[in-house]
Amino acid sequence: MQTGAGLLGNFFLLYHFTITLLTGNRLRPIDAIFSHLALANFIVLTSKGVPQTMVSLGLKFLLDRVGCRIIIFLHRVSRSLSVNITCLLSGFQITSISSNSSSLWSKLKTYTSKYIFHFCLCCWILHILINMYMLVDMKSLIENHNNTRRWNLGFCSDFSSASFEVSLYIIVYCIADFMCIGFMVMTSAYLVLFLQRHHQQVQHIHSFIQSKRRSPAIRATCTILVLVSTYVIFYTINSIFSFYLFHFEEYHQWLMPTTILLDACFPAISPFVLISGDSQILHFFYSLW
């Protein structure tokens, strides 16, 4: 249910942005971020959610070392992109809602709006290059059968050197994610302060009925806050379970499927948060329905 709903939600977003481009309409700068986020989440669910679902249903899903390593490569690239693009989204929203009184903020807002697609493309290239070592190191793993350590990933098994330090690898691999999460927490705090200040201004200027009508900027800010909070919560819980899973060779049987379930929560939930929080996407959803 989780994988199916997430794939449908992300596919709808990709379909919406594709139709928008094909009909000659111009995408908003934030739509470029949404489309890259939907694509990354779609690959996350396809690369790991679908194989794990087949195994859980008792279907045969046979992968050799090469196939398993390729799927892990796709999952790691798309998962890292998901956190980076979410981080980029929160930073972009700060520049969007900031006042134009400062020339620096005005230039930054124009620059980010113009080159946001290039930023997302650079994220794809960067993470593909970072994880390329997994494909390059595949030949040595195939040739060396004895001096390797086996990792059970549920739908397949990956192998690493017997001298491989798991704790060090997890810490190094998660540094970039922790930095992005720290940035998202700081931007979220700024956005909360902005919403609180805006609410106080609305109470002084408008009536109660008028204050219920939120502007697109406020609505987008609330959507991004929900999105960032969802990611931080699920990532934190999943990181604790994953560290225990890979650090200790003996663990409870429920830990593996629970970790996989938590890992797929954000990619499955985020498209529905974006659909419900954006009036244009929501209008297209209703018209299509």
C-alpha positions as CSV (number, residue, x, y, z in Angstrom):
1,M,0.0,0.0,0.0
2,Q,2.8,2.4,0.9
3,T,4.8,1.7,-2.3
4,G,1.8,1.8,-4.5
5,A,0.4,5.0,-3.1
6,G,3.8,6.7,-3.2
7,L,4.4,5.7,-6.8
8,L,1.0,7.0,-7.9
9,G,1.5,10.3,-6.0
10,N,4.9,11.0,-7.5
11,F,3.9,9.8,-10.9
12,F,1.0,12.3,-10.8
13,L,3.3,15.2,-10.0
14,L,5.7,14.2,-12.9
15,Y,2.7,13.9,-15.2
16,H,1.4,17.3,-14.1
17,F,4.7,19.0,-14.8
18,T,5.2,17.2,-18.1
19,I,1.7,18.2,-19.3
20,T,2.5,21.8,-18.2
21,L,5.6,21.9,-20.4
22,L,4.0,20.1,-23.4
23,T,1.1,22.6,-23.4
24,G,3.5,25.5,-23.7
25,N,3.1,26.8,-20.2
26,R,6.0,27.9,-18.2
27,L,6.9,26.2,-14.9
28,R,7.3,28.3,-11.8
29,P,10.8,28.1,-10.2
30,I,9.4,26.1,-7.3
31,D,7.8,23.7,-9.8
32,A,11.3,22.8,-11.0
33,I,12.2,21.8,-7.4
34,F,9.0,19.8,-7.0
35,S,9.6,17.9,-10.3
36,H,13.1,16.9,-9.3
37,L,11.9,15.9,-5.8
38,A,9.1,13.8,-7.3
39,L,11.6,12.1,-9.7
40,A,14.0,11.3,-6.9
41,N,11.3,9.9,-4.6
42,F,9.9,7.9,-7.5
43,I,13.3,6.3,-8.0
44,V,13.6,5.6,-4.3
45,L,10.3,3.7,-4.2
46,T,11.0,1.9,-7.5
47,S,14.6,0.8,-6.7
48,K,13.9,-0.5,-3.1
49,G,10.2,-0.4,-2.5
50,V,9.1,-2.6,-5.4
51,P,11.7,-5.4,-4.9
52,Q,11.0,-5.5,-1.1
53,T,7.2,-5.6,-1.8
54,M,7.7,-8.6,-4.2
55,V,9.8,-10.4,-1.6
56,S,7.3,-9.7,1.2
57,L,4.5,-11.1,-1.0
58,G,6.5,-14.3,-1.5
59,L,7.3,-13.6,-5.1
60,K,10.8,-14.5,-6.5
61,F,13.1,-11.6,-7.0
62,L,16.5,-13.0,-7.9
63,L,19.5,-10.6,-8.1
64,D,23.2,-11.4,-8.5
65,R,25.9,-9.2,-7.0
66,V,25.9,-6.8,-10.0
67,G,22.1,-6.4,-10.0
68,C,22.0,-5.9,-6.3
69,R,24.8,-3.3,-6.4
70,I,23.1,-1.4,-9.2
71,I,19.8,-1.2,-7.3
72,I,21.7,0.0,-4.2
73,F,23.5,2.6,-6.3
74,L,20.1,4.0,-7.7
75,H,18.6,4.0,-4.2
76,R,21.5,5.9,-2.6
77,V,21.7,8.5,-5.4
78,S,18.0,9.1,-5.3
79,R,17.8,9.1,-1.5
80,S,20.6,11.6,-1.2
81,L,19.0,13.7,-3.8
82,S,15.7,13.7,-1.9
83,V,17.3,15.2,1.2
84,N,19.4,17.7,-0.8
85,I,16.4,18.9,-2.9
86,T,14.3,19.2,0.2
87,C,17.1,21.3,1.7
88,L,17.2,23.4,-1.4
89,L,13.5,23.8,-1.3
90,S,13.5,25.2,2.2
91,G,16.3,27.6,1.3
92,F,14.5,28.7,-1.8
93,Q,11.4,29.5,0.2
94,I,13.4,31.8,2.5
95,T,14.6,33.9,-0.5
96,S,11.0,33.9,-1.9
97,I,9.3,35.3,1.2
98,S,12.1,37.7,2.2
99,S,11.6,41.4,1.8
100,N,12.9,43.1,-1.4
101,S,14.1,46.1,0.6
102,S,17.6,44.8,0.7
103,S,19.4,44.8,-2.7
104,L,21.3,41.6,-1.7
105,W,18.1,39.6,-1.0
106,S,16.6,41.0,-4.3
107,K,19.6,39.8,-6.3
108,L,19.7,36.5,-4.5
109,K,16.0,35.9,-5.2
110,T,16.4,36.7,-8.9
111,Y,19.5,34.5,-9.1
112,T,17.9,31.5,-7.5
113,S,14.8,31.8,-9.5
114,K,16.8,31.9,-12.7
115,Y,19.2,29.1,-12.0
116,I,17.2,26.8,-9.8
117,F,17.0,24.1,-12.5
118,H,20.8,24.2,-12.9
119,F,21.2,23.8,-9.1
120,C,19.1,20.6,-9.1
121,L,21.0,19.3,-12.1
122,C,24.3,19.8,-10.3
123,C,22.9,17.8,-7.4
124,W,22.2,14.9,-9.7
125,I,25.6,15.0,-11.2
126,L,27.3,15.4,-7.8
127,H,25.6,12.4,-6.2
128,I,26.1,10.2,-9.2
129,L,29.8,10.9,-9.0
130,I,30.0,10.4,-5.2
131,N,28.3,7.0,-5.4
132,M,30.1,5.9,-8.6
133,Y,32.7,4.0,-6.5
134,M,30.1,1.3,-5.9
135,L,30.0,0.4,-9.6
136,V,33.8,0.8,-10.0
137,D,34.5,-1.5,-7.0
138,M,32.1,-4.2,-8.3
139,K,34.8,-6.1,-10.3
140,S,37.0,-6.6,-7.2
141,L,34.1,-7.9,-5.2
142,I,33.2,-10.4,-7.8
143,E,36.8,-11.7,-8.1
144,N,37.4,-11.9,-4.3
145,H,34.9,-14.3,-2.9
146,N,36.7,-15.3,0.3
147,N,37.7,-12.0,1.9
148,T,34.2,-10.5,1.9
149,R,31.4,-9.8,4.3
150,R,27.8,-10.4,3.4
151,W,25.0,-7.9,4.1
152,N,21.4,-9.1,4.0
153,L,19.3,-6.3,2.5
154,G,16.0,-8.2,2.4
155,F,15.6,-8.5,-1.4
156,C,19.3,-9.2,-2.1
157,S,22.7,-9.5,-0.5
158,D,25.5,-7.0,-0.9
159,F,29.2,-7.7,-0.1
160,S,32.0,-5.7,1.3
161,S,35.6,-6.3,2.4
162,A,36.1,-8.2,5.6
163,S,38.1,-5.2,7.0
164,F,35.3,-2.8,6.2
165,E,34.6,-0.4,9.1
166,V,30.8,-0.1,9.3
167,S,30.6,2.6,11.9
168,L,33.2,4.8,10.2
169,Y,31.4,4.4,6.9
170,I,28.0,5.3,8.3
171,I,29.4,8.4,10.0
172,V,31.2,9.7,6.9
173,Y,28.2,8.8,4.6
174,C,25.7,10.6,6.9
175,I,27.8,13.8,7.4
176,A,26.2,15.5,4.3
177,D,22.7,14.4,5.4
178,F,23.2,15.7,8.9
179,M,24.4,19.1,7.5
180,C,21.3,19.3,5.3
181,I,19.1,18.4,8.2
182,G,20.8,21.1,10.4
183,F,20.2,23.6,7.6
184,M,16.5,22.6,7.3
185,V,16.0,22.9,11.0
186,M,17.4,26.4,11.0
187,T,15.3,27.5,7.9
188,S,12.3,25.9,9.5
189,A,12.8,28.0,12.7
190,Y,13.1,31.1,10.5
191,L,9.9,30.2,8.6
192,V,8.0,29.6,11.9
193,L,9.1,33.1,13.1
194,F,8.0,34.5,9.8
195,L,4.6,32.9,10.0
196,Q,4.2,34.1,13.6
197,R,5.1,37.7,12.6
198,H,2.8,37.6,9.6
199,H,-0.1,36.3,11.8
200,Q,0.4,39.1,14.3
201,Q,0.4,41.7,11.4
202,V,-2.8,40.1,9.9
203,Q,-4.5,40.3,13.3
204,H,-3.8,44.0,13.5
205,I,-4.7,44.9,9.9
206,H,-7.5,42.6,8.8
207,S,-10.6,41.1,10.3
208,F,-10.8,37.5,11.4
209,I,-12.5,36.3,8.2
210,Q,-10.0,38.0,6.0
211,S,-7.1,36.5,8.0
212,K,-8.3,33.0,7.1
213,R,-7.4,33.6,3.5
214,R,-3.8,32.7,3.2
215,S,-1.6,34.0,0.5
216,P,0.2,31.6,-1.9
217,A,3.5,32.4,-0.2
218,I,2.1,31.6,3.3
219,R,0.5,28.4,2.0
220,A,3.8,27.3,0.4
221,T,5.7,28.1,3.6
222,C,3.3,25.9,5.6
223,T,3.7,23.1,3.0
224,I,7.5,23.2,3.2
225,L,7.4,23.2,7.0
226,V,5.3,20.1,7.0
227,L,7.6,18.5,4.4
228,V,10.8,19.3,6.3
229,S,9.3,18.1,9.6
230,T,8.2,14.9,8.0
231,Y,11.6,14.2,6.6
232,V,13.5,15.1,9.8
233,I,11.3,12.8,12.0
234,F,11.4,9.8,9.8
235,Y,15.1,10.2,9.0
236,T,16.1,10.4,12.6
237,I,14.1,7.3,13.6
238,N,15.3,5.4,10.6
239,S,19.0,6.4,11.2
240,I,18.9,4.9,14.7
241,F,17.4,1.6,13.4
242,S,19.8,1.5,10.5
243,F,22.9,2.0,12.7
244,Y,21.8,-0.8,14.9
245,L,21.0,-3.0,11.9
246,F,24.4,-2.6,10.3
247,H,26.5,-2.4,13.4
248,F,25.3,-5.6,15.1
249,E,25.3,-8.9,13.3
250,E,22.4,-10.3,15.4
251,Y,19.1,-8.3,15.5
252,H,15.4,-8.9,15.8
253,Q,13.6,-10.1,12.7
254,W,11.1,-7.1,12.8
255,L,14.0,-4.6,12.5
256,M,14.7,-5.1,8.8
257,P,11.1,-4.6,7.5
258,T,10.6,-1.7,10.0
259,T,13.7,0.1,8.7
260,I,12.6,-0.4,5.1
261,L,9.1,0.9,6.0
262,L,10.5,4.0,7.6
263,D,12.9,4.6,4.8
264,A,10.1,4.8,2.3
265,C,7.7,7.0,4.4
266,F,9.0,10.4,3.2
267,P,9.0,9.5,-0.5
268,A,5.5,8.1,-0.2
269,I,4.0,11.0,1.9
270,S,5.7,14.0,0.3
271,P,3.8,14.0,-3.1
272,F,0.5,14.2,-1.2
273,V,1.8,17.0,1.0
274,L,2.8,18.9,-2.2
275,I,-0.5,18.2,-3.9
276,S,-2.6,19.4,-0.9
277,G,-0.5,22.4,-0.3
278,D,-0.3,23.9,-3.8
279,S,-3.5,25.4,-5.2
280,Q,-2.4,25.0,-8.9
281,I,-1.5,21.3,-8.5
282,L,-4.6,20.7,-6.4
283,H,-6.8,22.3,-9.1
284,F,-5.2,20.1,-11.8
285,F,-5.8,17.1,-9.5
286,Y,-9.5,17.9,-9.2
287,S,-9.9,18.5,-12.9
288,L,-8.2,15.3,-13.7
289,W,-10.3,13.4,-11.2
